[in-house]
Amino acid sequence: MRKVIVIAIGVLFFLFIVLFVISRVKTSQQSNQTGPTPTTFFIDNQSAKINSQQNQRIINNALPLTPYENENFRFDYSTSLNQLVVQEKTLQAKEKFSEWAMQNGLTELADNPELVVFQGQSPISDNFTTPTSAEVNQSPTTNNESQTTNNNQSPTPTSADNNQQIYSYPFINEFLNIFSKLRQNIGQVTPTPTSSLGSPSPSSITNPPAGGHPPTSGYMYYAQCNGYGGISLPSGCTLCNAGCGPTTVAMIASSFVSADYDPKIIVDMYQSRGYGLGCAGSDYYDAHSLLESLSVKTTDYLIFNLESADQVVSDLKNYLAAGWTFFTLANFRENGGGHFFWITDIDEAGNVWAYDPYYGRFQAPPLNENSRYPFPKYRVAFGVKK
C-alpha cells in the first residue's frame, strides 16, 4: 500500500512538471507574438513623441494669430480637422500665405501639408470654428491617421496607440498616463521652490464676474505685437509670436527700475545671458533671475495645479495686501496655450486685473483676466515689487 502511494505521488509530481513546462512555452510564444519588450517601446516611440511635440508647438505658436484674413486667403484653426486651415480666396493664395507665414515667424507652416490644409472657396462657417480646450490639445498626428485610413493604408500609431498595443496591463498604462500629465502641467523644467503656498483653497466665488472697473496703477505697459512685435527672438520667431515672457519682464522692469528697460533691451539681456527664448517661448525662472539681477524684489515660486481664478485669488490677495504684484504663467487652453502676464490687482469681486502683453493690447490696461473664465488656468506665479 505504501509503495502504491509513493508511485502515485511520483506520477502526480511528474504531471505537474509537464503542465508547468507547457504553460511556460505557451506564455513565451504569446509574448513573442503580441508585443515587443519595454526597451523596444521607448526606442520606437521616441521619434513619434518628438514629432508630435514639435507639431503641437508649431500649432500653439500659430494659434494666437488666428483668425487672420486678407484679400488672398483666410487662415484659421479647424476643430473638425484638428489642423490649421487656409481657405483660398485667389489663385495666389498659397504663395501669399507662405510669404505671410515667413514674415510672421511661422516658417514651419510654409509648404507644410502635414500641418496646413488648403481649401477652395467654400463657406467658412462649415470649416472654421473656435477650438475647444480638449480639441486644441489633440496631437496633430490624429488627422494624418484618419487621412491615411481613408486611403486604405495602415495608419501610423500615435504614442497613445503604442502604449495600448504594447502594455495590456491597466496599471502600466495608468502610470504612463499619469507621467504624461505631470509633464504637461508645468511644461518645461521647473525649479524646486524653497517654499510654496500649497494647494490653494477655493473661495466663495463660483463664477467670478467679468465686469468691474479697472484700478488705476500708472505702471508701464508694452504690447508684444504692436511697435515691438517685429523684434527677432534669439532662437527664432518674433516677439509677437512668442515674446510674452520678456515683454512682461520689460513692463515690470520699466515700472520698478527704469523706463529704459523696453522689450528690445530685455530681449538682448535674455540673449546675452543664454536664456532660452524663441518659437517655444521662454521660462519663468529666467524671468525671475533677470528681475532679481535688476534689484526687483521677488518671492519664491507659488505653484498652482491649473486652478481657475476663484481658486487662487484668496492666496494672491494676501500678497497683494503686502504690496506685491505677480509675474504669472497660466494656460489659456486646456493643457496648452501657456502665457505670461503681470497681475497688478484683484478687486473685492474677485476680478483679476493684469497688464497682459497680448490679450490686453486692444484696450487701456489693466485687463480683467476673468473675462475668459474658467480660463486662464493658473500654473506658476512669483511676487514682484519695487
URLIN-V447286 format. One record per residue. N is the residue number from 1. RES is the residue in three letters. PHI is phi in whole degrees, 0 to 359 (* if undefined). OMEGA is omega in whole degrees, 0 to 359 (999 if undefined). Layout:
[[N/RES/PHI/OMEGA] [N/RES/PHI/OMEGA]]
This chain:
[[1/MET/*/179] [2/ARG/297/181] [3/LYS/294/179] [4/VAL/297/180] [5/ILE/297/180] [6/VAL/298/180] [7/ILE/295/180] [8/ALA/298/178] [9/ILE/297/179] [10/GLY/298/179] [11/VAL/296/179] [12/LEU/299/179] [13/PHE/296/180] [14/PHE/296/178] [15/LEU/298/178] [16/PHE/299/179] [17/ILE/297/181] [18/VAL/299/179] [19/LEU/298/179] [20/PHE/297/180] [21/VAL/297/180] [22/ILE/299/181] [23/SER/295/179] [24/ARG/294/179] [25/VAL/296/179] [26/LYS/295/179] [27/THR/298/180] [28/SER/295/180] [29/GLN/294/179] [30/GLN/296/179] [31/SER/296/181] [32/ASN/290/184] [33/GLN/271/190] [34/THR/267/182] [35/GLY/184/178] [36/PRO/284/178] [37/THR/284/178] [38/PRO/305/180] [39/THR/296/179] [40/THR/298/179] [41/PHE/301/183] [42/PHE/291/181] [43/ILE/288/184] [44/ASP/291/186] [45/ASN/275/188] [46/GLN/296/182] [47/SER/294/178] [48/ALA/297/180] [49/LYS/296/181] [50/ILE/297/180] [51/ASN/298/179] [52/SER/297/179] [53/GLN/295/179] [54/GLN/295/179] [55/ASN/297/180] [56/GLN/294/178] [57/ARG/297/181] [58/ILE/297/180] [59/ILE/296/179] [60/ASN/299/178] [61/ASN/291/182] [62/ALA/275/186] [63/LEU/302/179] [64/PRO/299/181] [65/LEU/266/179] [66/THR/263/351] [67/PRO/279/177] [68/TYR/227/181] [69/GLU/214/172] [70/ASN/223/186] [71/GLU/289/184] [72/ASN/257/184] [73/PHE/202/169] [74/ARG/237/184] [75/PHE/243/181] [76/ASP/202/178] [77/TYR/256/180] [78/SER/256/178] [79/THR/287/181] [80/SER/292/179] [81/LEU/263/187] [82/ASN/54/179] [83/GLN/214/171] [84/LEU/280/187] [85/VAL/235/175] [86/VAL/247/176] [87/GLN/268/184] [88/GLU/281/178] [89/LYS/251/177] [90/THR/223/179] [91/LEU/292/180] [92/GLN/268/188] [93/ALA/302/183] [94/LYS/297/180] [95/GLU/295/181] [96/LYS/291/177] [97/PHE/295/179] [98/SER/300/178] [99/GLU/297/180] [100/TRP/296/180] [101/ALA/297/179] [102/MET/295/181] [103/GLN/293/183] [104/ASN/256/175] [105/GLY/74/179] [106/LEU/254/185] [107/THR/299/182] [108/GLU/293/182] [109/LEU/275/181] [110/ALA/292/179] [111/ASP/53/181] [112/ASN/235/182] [113/PRO/293/179] [114/GLU/291/184] [115/LEU/248/185] [116/VAL/237/177] [117/VAL/251/176] [118/PHE/262/180] [119/GLN/233/178] [120/GLY/284/184] [121/GLN/280/176] [122/SER/232/182] [123/PRO/303/183] [124/ILE/297/184] [125/SER/297/180] [126/ASP/281/188] [127/ASN/242/188] [128/PHE/246/173] [129/THR/219/179] [130/THR/293/184] [131/PRO/293/172] [132/THR/279/183] [133/SER/298/182] [134/ALA/286/184] [135/GLU/289/180] [136/VAL/299/187] [137/ASN/267/173] [138/GLN/289/180] [139/SER/291/178] [140/PRO/301/182] [141/THR/288/182] [142/THR/299/181] [143/ASN/292/178] [144/ASN/300/181] [145/GLU/293/181] [146/SER/294/178] [147/GLN/295/181] [148/THR/295/180] [149/THR/296/179] [150/ASN/296/179] [151/ASN/272/178] [152/ASN/60/175] [153/GLN/246/181] [154/SER/286/180] [155/PRO/290/175] [156/THR/275/183] [157/PRO/293/174] [158/THR/280/179] [159/SER/301/180] [160/ALA/295/179] [161/ASP/298/180] [162/ASN/298/179] [163/ASN/299/183] [164/GLN/288/181] [165/GLN/289/188] [166/ILE/273/184] [167/TYR/247/179] [168/SER/268/182] [169/TYR/270/185] [170/PRO/302/185] [171/PHE/291/177] [172/ILE/289/178] [173/ASN/299/180] [174/GLU/296/178] [175/PHE/298/180] [176/LEU/296/179] [177/ASN/295/180] [178/ILE/297/180] [179/PHE/298/180] [180/SER/295/180] [181/LYS/293/179] [182/LEU/296/179] [183/ARG/292/183] [184/GLN/285/186] [185/ASN/299/182] [186/ILE/257/177] [187/GLY/89/183] [188/GLN/267/187] [189/VAL/303/183] [190/THR/248/176] [191/PRO/290/179] [192/THR/282/181] [193/PRO/288/179] [194/THR/286/175] [195/SER/203/178] [196/SER/210/181] [197/LEU/276/184] [198/GLY/75/181] [199/SER/281/180] [200/PRO/296/179] [201/SER/269/181] [202/PRO/299/176] [203/SER/271/181] [204/SER/283/181] [205/ILE/284/179] [206/THR/259/178] [207/ASN/211/186] [208/PRO/304/181] [209/PRO/292/181] [210/ALA/266/182] [211/GLY/273/180] [212/GLY/97/180] [213/HIS/246/183] [214/PRO/296/178] [215/PRO/288/178] [216/THR/273/183] [217/SER/237/181] [218/GLY/77/178] [219/TYR/282/178] [220/MET/280/179] [221/TYR/243/173] [222/TYR/233/174] [223/ALA/259/184] [224/GLN/285/184] [225/CYS/245/180] [226/ASN/264/185] [227/GLY/300/182] [228/TYR/261/188] [229/GLY/300/183] [230/GLY/274/180] [231/ILE/297/179] [232/SER/282/177] [233/LEU/272/186] [234/PRO/304/184] [235/SER/252/178] [236/GLY/113/182] [237/CYS/68/183] [238/THR/241/178] [239/LEU/300/180] [240/CYS/295/181] [241/ASN/289/191] [242/ALA/211/187] [243/GLY/251/181] [244/CYS/294/180] [245/GLY/296/180] [246/PRO/296/178] [247/THR/293/177] [248/THR/294/176] [249/VAL/300/180] [250/ALA/298/179] [251/MET/297/181] [252/ILE/292/181] [253/ALA/295/179] [254/SER/293/181] [255/SER/279/187] [256/PHE/256/185] [257/VAL/241/183] [258/SER/201/179] [259/ALA/293/179] [260/ASP/291/185] [261/TYR/276/177] [262/ASP/278/183] [263/PRO/303/180] [264/LYS/296/179] [265/ILE/297/181] [266/ILE/294/177] [267/VAL/299/177] [268/ASP/298/179] [269/MET/291/174] [270/TYR/303/183] [271/GLN/294/182] [272/SER/295/181] [273/ARG/265/179] [274/GLY/75/179] [275/TYR/287/177] [276/GLY/290/180] [277/LEU/202/182] [278/GLY/189/183] [279/CYS/299/179] [280/ALA/275/179] [281/GLY/91/182] [282/SER/214/185] [283/ASP/247/183] [284/TYR/291/181] [285/TYR/288/173] [286/ASP/290/176] [287/ALA/297/178] [288/HIS/300/181] [289/SER/296/182] [290/LEU/294/180] [291/LEU/296/176] [292/GLU/299/181] [293/SER/294/178] [294/LEU/267/178] [295/SER/71/171] [296/VAL/280/179] [297/LYS/286/181] [298/THR/225/174] [299/THR/255/171] [300/ASP/290/179] [301/TYR/286/173] [302/LEU/254/186] [303/ILE/261/177] [304/PHE/244/184] [305/ASN/253/179] [306/LEU/58/177] [307/GLU/281/174] [308/SER/276/188] [309/ALA/302/184] [310/ASP/296/181] [311/GLN/266/184] [312/VAL/243/188] [313/VAL/297/183] [314/SER/297/178] [315/ASP/289/181] [316/LEU/294/181] [317/LYS/298/179] [318/ASN/299/178] [319/TYR/285/180] [320/LEU/300/179] [321/ALA/295/179] [322/ALA/265/175] [323/GLY/95/180] [324/TRP/273/166] [325/THR/243/190] [326/PHE/227/164] [327/PHE/282/194] [328/THR/230/172] [329/LEU/242/180] [330/ALA/214/176] [331/ASN/265/177] [332/PHE/254/169] [333/ARG/217/182] [334/GLU/298/180] [335/ASN/57/179] [336/GLY/187/180] [337/GLY/67/179] [338/GLY/301/186] [339/HIS/209/178] [340/PHE/262/173] [341/PHE/202/187] [342/TRP/241/178] [343/ILE/281/182] [344/THR/248/180] [345/ASP/194/171] [346/ILE/225/185] [347/ASP/274/185] [348/GLU/295/180] [349/ALA/277/180] [350/GLY/89/177] [351/ASN/288/179] [352/VAL/264/181] [353/TRP/260/187] [354/ALA/216/168] [355/TYR/270/186] [356/ASP/257/186] [357/PRO/292/181] [358/TYR/249/184] [359/TYR/288/180] [360/GLY/264/188] [361/ARG/284/182] [362/PHE/261/181] [363/GLN/211/177] [364/ALA/291/181] [365/PRO/285/2] [366/PRO/273/179] [367/LEU/259/175] [368/ASN/278/183] [369/GLU/293/180] [370/ASN/290/180] [371/SER/294/178] [372/ARG/251/183] [373/TYR/307/12] [374/PRO/278/173] [375/PHE/267/1] [376/PRO/285/174] [377/LYS/260/190] [378/TYR/283/182] [379/ARG/245/184] [380/VAL/216/173] [381/ALA/210/168] [382/PHE/216/183] [383/GLY/286/175] [384/VAL/222/172] [385/LYS/201/185] [386/LYS/290/999]]
